[in-house]
Amino acid sequence: MICMMLTVVIPLQSMAEVCNPKNDIIENSRVGGFVYSEACHVEFGKLRLIEKERKKQIEHLEESIKLKDLALDVSDKRIDNWQKASYKMEDRLLKMEENTEKMNLVYFGLGIIVMGLATWSAGQLR
C-alpha cells in the first residue's frame, strides 16, 4: 500500500516543483477549459507516459499481496492440520497408557491366580 502511494506521490511532487497550479494554469472562459503553461504540459506529458508503467507496477503489487495472502492461508491450514494431528496422537498415547495400566492389572491378577493354582497343585502332590 505504501509503495502504491509512493509511486503516485513522488511524480506529483516533482511535477509540483516545476508546475505551479496557481500561476501556470489559467481558466479559459471562452472554451470552458484551462490553459496550461509549457512546463505543465511537459510534466503532464511525462506523467501520461509513465502511467501505463505505474498501472503495471500496481497490478504486480496487488498480485504480490494476493500471493502473500494465499501463502498465509496455506500456512494457517498447515498449522491447523498439525494441531489436529498432534491432538489425535495425544489421544492415542493416552489410550495406550490406559490400556497398559489395565493390562498390568490383568497380568498381576493372572499371576496371583497362577500362583494360587501352583500352590494348590503342589499341595495335591503329597
N, C-alpha and C positions, 0 to 999 in steps of 0.2 A: 504494500500500500504506500509506503514511504517512497519507494523507488518510482512508483507511478506519479506521485505528486512532484518529485524532483524533476522527472522528465518533462513536466509541464511548466513548472515554476522557473527553472533555470533559463530556458529560451525566452520566456516572457520578461524575466528580469533583465536580460541582455538587451531585449528589444526596448524596454522602458528607458534604458540609458541612452539609446540613440533617438527614439521616437517619443516625444512628449505629447500626450493627447491634448493637453490644454493649448499648446501653441501650434502643433503640427497637423491637427485635424480640425478642419473648419466645416461648418454646416453649409450646404448648398441649398438655399431655399427655393431656387428655381426648379431644380430637378427633384428635390426632396431627399437628397442623399448627403454624402460627405465628400470633401476634397482632402486628400492626404498629401503630405509633403513627400518629396522624393525619398528621403531617409525612411519614412514609414512604409512606402511602397516596397523598398528593398527588403526591409526587415520582415514585412508580412509575406513577401515572396519566399524568403528563406524559411519561414515557418511552414508555409504550404508545401515546400519541397521535402521537409523532414517529417511532415505529418504522417505519411504512409509508414515511414520507419518507426515512428513513435507508436503508431497503432500496432505494428508487428511486435514491438517490444512489450506493449501492454498485453497483447494476446499471449506471448510467451510467458509473461509473468503470471497471468491468470491460469495458464496451463500448469505452470510450476506449482501454483497454490493448490490446484485440483489434485496433482500428483502427490503433493505433500499430505493433503487430507486423506487420500486413498492409502498412502503408506501408514498414516496414523491409524486408520480404520483396520488395516490388516494387522498392525501391531497389537491393537486392542483385542482383536479376535484371537490372536495367538496367546495373549495373556489370559483371556477367558478360558481357552482350551486347556492351557497349562494348569490353571486353578482347578478346573473340573477334574482333570486327570489326577492332580495331587489329592483332592478330596476323596476320589474313588480309591486311590491307593491307600490312603489313610484308613478308610473304612475297611478295606480288605485286611490290612495289617491288624486292626483292632479285632476283627472277627477271627483271624488266625490265632491271636493271643488268647482270646476267649476259648477257642476250641482246644488250644494247647493246654490251658488250665483244666478244662473238662476232661481231656484225655489223661492228664496226670492223675486226676481223682479216680478215674476209671481204672487205670493201671494200679494205683495204690489199693483200691478195693479188690481187684483181681489178685493182687499179691497177698492180701490178707486171706482171701478165700483159698488160694493155692497153699499157703502156709497152714491154714486150718485143715485142709484135706490131707496135706503131707503129714501133719501131726496125727490126725485120725488114722491114716493108713499105717503109720509107724506103730501106733498103738494096737492095730489089728494083727500085726505080725507076731506078737508074742504068743 
